[in-house]
Amino acid sequence: MDIQEMIPKHKDDQKVIAELKKLSFEEIKPIVPDLLTWLQDINWPIARHIAEVLEPFSDKLVPDIVEILKTNDGIWKLWILVTLARKTKDETLLKEIERIAKHPTKDEIEEEVNVEAAAILNGDYI
C-alpha cells in the first residue's frame, strides 16, 4: 500500500477514512502534515473524520501542532486546539497554549483562539 494514496483528495473523500482508522501512527506518520491541513476548516465534511483518526495520536503530533499554532491562520489554530489539544498533558504544547491565552496575536484574538486556550488551561474539558 502506498501511504500517499491515503491522503484525502477532496473535502468529502470518505473512502480513505475507514482505511486510515486501521493504521498505526508509524504508518500514517509520513502523511500527518497532509492530514492536518484537512483540519483548517472543521465544516469540511472530512475534517471531523480526520480529527477522529488523529486524536488517539495527539501526543505524538505535538511538534506538528506547535508548528501550526505559530502560523497566522487563526481559524486553523482554533480547530487544532478544539480537536487535538483539549486533553493534552504535554508540557511543550501547554507552554504554547499558555502563550496564546496570555499573549494572543491579532489572528488569535479575532478567531477567539485565546478563549479556547484559556479554557484548556482552566481544565474545562477534563
TORPA-4810 file (N, C-alpha, C, O; in nm, 3 decimals):
<nodes>
NODE_1_0.083_-0.119_0.000_0.000_0.000_0.000_0.088_0.125_0.000_0.182_0.137_0.078_M
NODE_2_0.055_0.216_-0.087_0.123_0.345_-0.093_0.050_0.440_0.001_-0.066_0.473_-0.022_D
NODE_3_0.118_0.483_0.107_0.055_0.568_0.208_0.005_0.699_0.148_-0.089_0.759_0.200_I
NODE_4_0.066_0.745_0.042_0.022_0.868_-0.024_-0.121_0.855_-0.077_-0.191_0.955_-0.093_Q
NODE_5_-0.162_0.732_-0.105_-0.300_0.709_-0.152_-0.402_0.731_-0.041_-0.522_0.741_-0.068_E
NODE_6_-0.356_0.739_0.084_-0.445_0.759_0.198_-0.471_0.907_0.227_-0.547_0.939_0.318_M
NODE_7_-0.410_0.995_0.152_-0.435_1.139_0.168_-0.566_1.170_0.096_-0.579_1.141_-0.023_I
NODE_8_-0.663_1.228_0.167_-0.790_1.262_0.101_-0.767_1.352_-0.020_-0.680_1.439_-0.020_P
NODE_9_-0.847_1.327_-0.121_-0.833_1.402_-0.248_-0.928_1.521_-0.257_-0.904_1.615_-0.334_K
NODE_10_-1.036_1.518_-0.178_-1.132_1.627_-0.179_-1.203_1.633_-0.043_-1.185_1.544_0.040_H
NODE_11_-1.282_1.737_-0.021_-1.344_1.764_0.109_-1.442_1.658_0.157_-1.481_1.659_0.274_K
NODE_12_-1.481_1.569_0.071_-1.576_1.464_0.112_-1.523_1.325_0.074_-1.602_1.235_0.043_D
NODE_13_-1.393_1.308_0.076_-1.330_1.182_0.038_-1.339_1.081_0.153_-1.241_1.058_0.224_D
NODE_14_-1.456_1.023_0.170_-1.481_0.932_0.281_-1.415_0.795_0.262_-1.398_0.720_0.358_Q
NODE_15_-1.379_0.762_0.138_-1.320_0.630_0.110_-1.197_0.601_0.194_-1.179_0.489_0.242_K
NODE_16_-1.113_0.701_0.213_-0.987_0.677_0.283_-1.000_0.668_0.434_-0.913_0.612_0.501_V
NODE_17_-1.108_0.721_0.489_-1.122_0.727_0.635_-1.119_0.588_0.699_-1.044_0.567_0.795_I
NODE_18_-1.197_0.496_0.649_-1.201_0.361_0.707_-1.063_0.297_0.707_-1.024_0.230_0.803_A
NODE_19_-0.989_0.319_0.599_-0.854_0.262_0.590_-0.758_0.332_0.685_-0.675_0.267_0.748_E
NODE_20_-0.769_0.465_0.696_-0.682_0.540_0.786_-0.700_0.494_0.931_-0.604_0.487_1.007_L
NODE_21_-0.823_0.464_0.968_-0.852_0.423_1.106_-0.786_0.290_1.142_-0.771_0.259_1.260_K
NODE_22_-0.748_0.213_1.044_-0.684_0.083_1.068_-0.532_0.094_1.086_-0.467_-0.001_1.129_K
NODE_23_-0.477_0.210_1.054_-0.332_0.225_1.051_-0.275_0.271_1.185_-0.341_0.341_1.262_L
NODE_24_-0.152_0.231_1.210_-0.080_0.276_1.329_-0.022_0.415_1.304_-0.022_0.464_1.191_S
NODE_25_0.025_0.478_1.410_0.086_0.609_1.394_0.209_0.601_1.303_0.230_0.687_1.217_F
NODE_26_0.289_0.497_1.321_0.408_0.482_1.240_0.372_0.475_1.091_0.446_0.524_1.006_E
NODE_27_0.259_0.414_1.060_0.217_0.402_0.921_0.168_0.536_0.863_0.193_0.566_0.747_E
NODE_28_0.097_0.614_0.945_0.044_0.741_0.892_0.140_0.859_0.909_0.119_0.966_0.852_I
NODE_29_0.244_0.839_0.987_0.337_0.949_1.016_0.383_1.027_0.893_0.389_1.149_0.898_K
NODE_30_0.416_0.959_0.781_0.462_1.036_0.664_0.357_1.132_0.606_0.393_1.227_0.537_P
NODE_31_0.230_1.107_0.633_0.126_1.194_0.575_0.057_1.282_0.679_-0.043_1.347_0.648_I
NODE_32_0.109_1.283_0.802_0.047_1.364_0.907_0.031_1.510_0.866_-0.077_1.566_0.885_V
NODE_33_0.134_1.576_0.812_0.114_1.717_0.771_0.000_1.734_0.671_-0.074_1.832_0.677_P
NODE_34_-0.012_1.639_0.578_-0.121_1.646_0.480_-0.257_1.628_0.548_-0.354_1.695_0.512_D
NODE_35_-0.263_1.539_0.645_-0.390_1.517_0.716_-0.427_1.638_0.801_-0.544_1.675_0.809_L
NODE_36_-0.328_1.699_0.864_-0.356_1.817_0.946_-0.412_1.933_0.865_-0.489_2.014_0.918_L
NODE_37_-0.376_1.943_0.739_-0.430_2.052_0.657_-0.581_2.040_0.642_-0.649_2.139_0.619_T
NODE_38_-0.634_1.918_0.655_-0.779_1.899_0.645_-0.852_1.949_0.768_-0.975_1.951_0.771_W
NODE_39_-0.778_1.991_0.870_-0.841_2.048_0.990_-0.844_2.201_0.985_-0.876_2.266_1.084_L
NODE_40_-0.812_2.258_0.870_-0.817_2.403_0.856_-0.959_2.457_0.862_-0.980_2.574_0.895_Q
NODE_41_-1.055_2.375_0.832_-1.196_2.416_0.840_-1.279_2.295_0.882_-1.300_2.203_0.804_D
NODE_42_-1.325_2.298_1.005_-1.398_2.184_1.060_-1.532_2.162_0.990_-1.594_2.058_1.007_I
NODE_43_-1.575_2.259_0.911_-1.701_2.244_0.838_-1.687_2.159_0.712_-1.788_2.120_0.653_N
NODE_44_-1.565_2.131_0.670_-1.547_2.040_0.557_-1.594_1.902_0.602_-1.562_1.861_0.713_W
NODE_45_-1.669_1.831_0.520_-1.723_1.701_0.561_-1.618_1.603_0.613_-1.648_1.522_0.700_P
NODE_46_-1.499_1.610_0.561_-1.396_1.514_0.601_-1.322_1.554_0.730_-1.258_1.469_0.792_I
NODE_47_-1.330_1.678_0.769_-1.248_1.729_0.879_-1.269_1.653_1.010_-1.171_1.613_1.073_A
NODE_48_-1.391_1.634_1.052_-1.416_1.565_1.180_-1.366_1.421_1.175_-1.320_1.368_1.276_R
NODE_49_-1.375_1.358_1.060_-1.326_1.220_1.047_-1.173_1.215_1.057_-1.117_1.124_1.119_H
NODE_50_-1.108_1.313_0.997_-0.961_1.320_1.008_-0.923_1.344_1.153_-0.828_1.285_1.203_I
NODE_51_-0.996_1.431_1.221_-0.969_1.456_1.363_-0.983_1.328_1.444_-0.903_1.303_1.534_A
NODE_52_-1.083_1.246_1.413_-1.101_1.118_1.483_-0.984_1.024_1.459_-0.944_0.950_1.548_E
NODE_53_-0.931_1.027_1.339_-0.814_0.943_1.307_-0.692_0.990_1.386_-0.618_0.908_1.439_V
NODE_54_-0.671_1.121_1.392_-0.550_1.176_1.453_-0.556_1.187_1.605_-0.453_1.182_1.671_L
NODE_55_-0.673_1.202_1.662_-0.686_1.228_1.806_-0.616_1.125_1.894_-0.551_1.165_1.991_E
NODE_56_-0.624_0.996_1.866_-0.552_0.900_1.951_-0.400_0.919_1.951_-0.331_0.872_2.041_P
NODE_57_-0.349_0.988_1.850_-0.205_1.010_1.837_-0.166_1.153_1.873_-0.053_1.194_1.844_F
NODE_58_-0.255_1.227_1.936_-0.231_1.371_1.956_-0.100_1.401_2.029_-0.034_1.499_1.996_S
NODE_59_-0.063_1.319_2.127_0.063_1.346_2.197_0.184_1.329_2.105_0.287_1.393_2.125_D
NODE_60_0.171_1.244_2.005_0.281_1.224_1.910_0.283_1.334_1.804_0.380_1.345_1.728_K
NODE_61_0.178_1.414_1.798_0.166_1.520_1.699_0.212_1.656_1.750_0.203_1.755_1.678_L
NODE_62_0.259_1.661_1.874_0.292_1.790_1.936_0.382_1.877_1.850_0.351_1.996_1.835_V
NODE_63_0.490_1.828_1.791_0.572_1.918_1.708_0.492_1.979_1.592_0.509_2.097_1.560_P
NODE_64_0.407_1.898_1.531_0.325_1.948_1.420_0.221_2.048_1.470_0.195_2.149_1.405_D
NODE_65_0.162_2.020_1.584_0.060_2.108_1.642_0.122_2.243_1.678_0.066_2.348_1.647_I
NODE_66_0.236_2.239_1.744_0.303_2.364_1.782_0.339_2.446_1.659_0.327_2.568_1.659_V
NODE_67_0.383_2.379_1.555_0.415_2.450_1.429_0.292_2.521_1.374_0.301_2.635_1.328_E
NODE_68_0.177_2.455_1.378_0.052_2.517_1.332_0.015_2.635_1.421_-0.030_2.739_1.372_I
NODE_69_0.034_2.619_1.552_-0.001_2.727_1.645_0.088_2.849_1.630_0.058_2.955_1.686_L
NODE_70_0.195_2.837_1.557_0.285_2.950_1.532_0.258_3.017_1.397_0.329_3.110_1.359_K
NODE_71_0.156_2.969_1.324_0.121_3.030_1.195_0.033_3.152_1.220_0.005_3.188_1.334_T
NODE_72_-0.010_3.215_1.113_-0.103_3.329_1.121_-0.245_3.288_1.085_-0.329_3.374_1.058_N
NODE_73_-0.274_3.160_1.085_-0.405_3.109_1.048_-0.487_3.082_1.174_-0.488_2.970_1.227_D
NODE_74_-0.555_3.185_1.222_-0.630_3.176_1.347_-0.735_3.067_1.350_-0.750_2.998_1.451_G
NODE_75_-0.808_3.051_1.242_-0.914_2.951_1.241_-0.856_2.810_1.244_-0.914_2.721_1.308_I
NODE_76_-0.744_2.787_1.177_-0.678_2.656_1.182_-0.630_2.627_1.324_-0.646_2.516_1.374_W
NODE_77_-0.571_2.729_1.387_-0.527_2.713_1.526_-0.643_2.673_1.615_-0.631_2.583_1.698_K
NODE_78_-0.757_2.741_1.597_-0.874_2.710_1.679_-0.915_2.565_1.663_-0.936_2.495_1.763_L
NODE_79_-0.927_2.518_1.539_-0.972_2.381_1.518_-0.869_2.280_1.566_-0.906_2.171_1.610_W
NODE_80_-0.742_2.312_1.558_-0.638_2.222_1.611_-0.653_2.210_1.763_-0.646_2.100_1.818_I
NODE_81_-0.674_2.323_1.829_-0.693_2.317_1.975_-0.819_2.239_2.010_-0.817_2.155_2.100_L
NODE_82_-0.928_2.266_1.940_-1.056_2.200_1.969_-1.048_2.049_1.945_-1.099_1.971_2.025_V
NODE_83_-0.984_2.009_1.837_-0.987_1.867_1.801_-0.873_1.784_1.859_-0.889_1.665_1.883_T
NODE_84_-0.757_1.846_1.883_-0.641_1.766_1.922_-0.573_1.805_2.053_-0.487_1.730_2.101_L
NODE_85_-0.607_1.919_2.111_-0.529_1.966_2.226_-0.606_1.980_2.357_-0.547_2.013_2.459_A
NODE_86_-0.733_1.957_2.356_-0.812_1.983_2.477_-0.769_1.900_2.599_-0.784_1.946_2.712_R
NODE_87_-0.719_1.781_2.578_-0.682_1.695_2.690_-0.531_1.677_2.706_-0.486_1.587_2.775_K
NODE_88_-0.454_1.762_2.642_-0.310_1.744_2.644_-0.250_1.761_2.783_-0.298_1.840_2.865_T
NODE_89_-0.146_1.686_2.805_-0.066_1.698_2.927_0.078_1.732_2.888_0.165_1.746_2.974_K
NODE_90_0.103_1.745_2.758_0.236_1.770_2.707_0.282_1.911_2.744_0.215_2.009_2.713_D
NODE_91_0.395_1.920_2.811_0.445_2.049_2.860_0.479_2.147_2.747_0.454_2.267_2.759_E
NODE_92_0.534_2.097_2.638_0.567_2.185_2.525_0.442_2.246_2.465_0.438_2.365_2.437_T
NODE_93_0.341_2.163_2.447_0.215_2.213_2.392_0.145_2.306_2.490_0.092_2.409_2.451_L
NODE_94_0.146_2.270_2.617_0.083_2.356_2.718_0.150_2.492_2.726_0.084_2.593_2.750_L
NODE_95_0.280_2.496_2.705_0.352_2.624_2.706_0.303_2.713_2.591_0.283_2.833_2.610_K
NODE_96_0.283_2.654_2.473_0.234_2.732_2.358_0.088_2.774_2.380_0.049_2.884_2.343_E
NODE_97_0.009_2.687_2.439_-0.131_2.720_2.470_-0.135_2.834_2.571_-0.219_2.924_2.561_I
NODE_98_-0.046_2.832_2.668_-0.040_2.941_2.767_0.000_3.072_2.700_-0.054_3.177_2.735_E
NODE_99_0.093_3.067_2.605_0.131_3.187_2.531_0.012_3.246_2.458_-0.008_3.367_2.456_R
NODE_100_-0.069_3.159_2.397_-0.187_3.206_2.325_-0.288_3.268_2.421_-0.346_3.372_2.391_I
NODE_101_-0.308_3.205_2.536_-0.405_3.255_2.634_-0.363_3.390_2.692_-0.446_3.478_2.712_A
NODE_102_-0.234_3.405_2.719_-0.186_3.525_2.788_-0.138_3.636_2.694_-0.150_3.754_2.727_K
NODE_103_-0.085_3.597_2.578_-0.028_3.696_2.485_-0.071_3.663_2.343_0.013_3.634_2.257_H
NODE_104_-0.201_3.667_2.317_-0.250_3.628_2.183_-0.211_3.728_2.075_-0.197_3.848_2.099_P
NODE_105_-0.195_3.674_1.956_-0.171_3.758_1.838_-0.306_3.810_1.789_-0.412_3.770_1.838_T
NODE_106_-0.300_3.898_1.691_-0.423_3.956_1.636_-0.516_3.848_1.582_-0.636_3.849_1.611_K
NODE_107_-0.462_3.753_1.504_-0.547_3.648_1.448_-0.603_3.557_1.557_-0.715_3.506_1.543_D
NODE_108_-0.530_3.537_1.663_-0.579_3.453_1.774_-0.695_3.521_1.848_-0.787_3.455_1.895_E
NODE_109_-0.688_3.652_1.859_-0.798_3.726_1.922_-0.920_3.727_1.830_-1.032_3.702_1.876_I
NODE_110_-0.899_3.755_1.702_-1.010_3.761_1.606_-1.088_3.630_1.599_-1.211_3.632_1.586_E
NODE_111_-1.018_3.517_1.606_-1.084_3.386_1.595_-1.112_3.323_1.732_-1.156_3.208_1.739_E
NODE_112_-1.086_3.397_1.839_-1.109_3.353_1.976_-1.029_3.228_2.012_-1.073_3.146_2.092_E
NODE_113_-0.912_3.216_1.953_-0.822_3.106_1.988_-0.776_3.122_2.132_-0.759_3.023_2.203_V
NODE_114_-0.757_3.245_2.175_-0.715_3.271_2.312_-0.821_3.226_2.413_-0.786_3.183_2.523_N
NODE_115_-0.947_3.234_2.377_-1.056_3.188_2.465_-1.048_3.035_2.480_-1.059_2.982_2.591_V
NODE_116_-1.029_2.966_2.369_-1.014_2.820_2.373_-0.890_2.781_2.452_-0.893_2.687_2.531_E
NODE_117_-0.780_2.854_2.432_-0.656_2.824_2.504_-0.677_2.841_2.655_-0.631_2.758_2.734_A
NODE_118_-0.745_2.946_2.694_-0.771_2.968_2.836_-0.858_2.856_2.893_-0.835_2.811_3.005_A
NODE_119_-0.957_2.814_2.818_-1.044_2.704_2.863_-0.964_2.575_2.882_-0.987_2.502_2.978_A
NODE_120_-0.872_2.549_2.791_-0.786_2.430_2.805_-0.705_2.440_2.932_-0.698_2.345_3.010_I
NODE_121_-0.643_2.555_2.955_-0.559_2.573_3.074_-0.641_2.566_3.203_-0.591_2.521_3.306_L
NODE_122_-0.766_2.610_3.197_-0.854_2.605_3.313_-0.910_2.468_3.341_-0.976_2.446_3.442_N
NODE_123_-0.884_2.373_3.251_-0.933_2.237_3.270_-1.079_2.218_3.237_-1.143_2.127_3.289_G
NODE_124_-1.134_2.304_3.152_-1.275_2.298_3.120_-1.314_2.172_3.043_-1.433_2.140_3.033_D
NODE_125_-1.217_2.099_2.988_-1.250_1.983_2.905_-1.204_1.851_2.966_-1.211_1.747_2.900_Y
NODE_126_-1.159_1.854_3.087_-1.111_1.731_3.150_-1.224_1.652_3.211_-1.202_1.545_3.268_I
</nodes>
